[in-house]
Each structure stands twice: as C-alpha cells, then as structure tokens.
Amino acid sequence: MDISNDEWIKRMPVGPGWHKIVQSLDSLISNIEPTYQIVQIKSKLGGLRFYIDYSRIDDYKSQEITNIINRAELESHSICEECGNYRDNLASPSSYSSLCKSCKRY
C-alpha cells in the first residue's frame, strides 16, 4: 500500500506529528508483506492504533508485523500527534491526550 502520496497524507486520520510513524510502519510492513491492507488508523487513549488485515498473511510474517506495529504504537505515546515533538511535557499526566503542552487546546 502506498501511503506516501499527498492525497493519502491529507486524508490520514491522525495528526501530522504521527505521519512519519505511519509512513515508517507502511514501509516496514510493505517490505515484509507488499500486499497488506490497512483496516484502520486512529488515535486512542493517547496513542496511535494501526490495524491491518492479517487474513492473508502467514503466522511468521504476522508475528513480525505485530512486533513492528507494537513498537510504533508504543513510540507514539511519547510523540505529540500534532507537532511530532517528544512529549516529555504532557498536557496532563492523568489524561489520555496525544498532545504536548504547547499544542494542547484548552
């Protein structure tokens, strides 16, 4: 799947700060399984969620892809969804915000 084109990027359902993470995921997964299909991309509980269709992917590749997705989702929890900067200064420690203090809209 080619998510590097401008039209796809404009329609990406997460903020621009996570676009590089999603594009990196696409590249890494495409190297393992070129015909994979994205089911959903979203922000949930302050982190990126990236779902694909595993029905046509063998078990070995599925595990490798799952590990790549898990690492990227974990990484997203420390990157602001809006600006892409590391969020060591979270907007609220108890919130599920995906934004840094500078990008948080009160």
Secondary structure, 3 states (H helix, E strand, C coil): CCCCCHHHHHHCCCCHHHHHHHHHHHHHHHHHCCCCCEEEEEEECCEEEEEECCCCCCHHHHHHHHHHHHHHHHHHCCECCCCCCECCCECCCCCCCCCECCCCCC
